[in-house]
Amino acid sequence: MTITVNISDTNLAELLAKVEAGEEIILARGDVPVARLAPVAADDNERRKNAIEDILAFRARMPKITQEEIAEWKAIGRR
């Protein structure tokens, strides 16, 4: 079920409770829709978890960078 609400008439806690219950909320400014609140699908959570694990694995494979290297890069960027 989709509900359209006016932004000025919203109570975020109530809207989030409806979204947690499975409803989709369209936020409108006057008659113009500007945002959608929808439940996060379980596969989205799994995809995010996998992306984080991939990033951490990539960082573990990268060579370590010293503070001196970072300072040198910053100095080069300021030239």
N, C-alpha and C positions, 0 to 999 in steps of 0.2 A: 504494500500500500504506500502511495506517495502522498505526502502532506506538503502543501505550500504555506509558508508563514511569512509575515512581514518582519523584517529584521528588527524594527523598533519594538515589536511585541513579543520578543523571544525571551525565554528563560533557558539558558544553556543546559542546566542540569536536567530539566524536563525533556529537552530535545534529545540529549544523549541517552536518557532512559528509553525513549522511543526507538532510537537507533539500535541500542543494545537488544531491544525486543524484536528487531528485524525490519523496522520500518525505514523508509528512505524519506529524508526531509529536504525540500527545496527551499532555500532562503531567498526571499525577494526583497528588492528595494522598490516599494510601490508595486507596480505590475511587472517589473523587470527581474527575472530570475538572475541571481548573482553567484550562488554556490549550492552545492549538494552535499548533504551529510548522509553517508551510507555505511552500513556495517562493513567491516573489513572481512573479506573472505578468508577462510582458513588457509587456502593455498597461497594467499598473499603473505601471511605470516611465515609460512614455510619458505617461500621465495626470498623474503627478507633475511631469514636465518641463514639460508644457503649463501646469499650474497655476502653477508658479514663473515661467514666462515671462509669464503674464497678470498676476501680482502685480507683477513688475518694470515692465511696461508701464503699469499703473495708477499706480504710484508716480512714473513719469516724467512723467505727465500732471498730477499734483497740484502745487499751488503749493508753493514752498519755504517752510519754516517756520524762523524764526530762534530762536536760543537764548533771546532775550528773551520771545518768545511762549510758549515752553514753560515758562519760569520763571513767567510771569504765570498760565498755566493751573494750574500746581502751587500757586501762592499762592491762587488762587480755590478750589481743591479743599480747601485747609486751613482755609478760613473756616467 
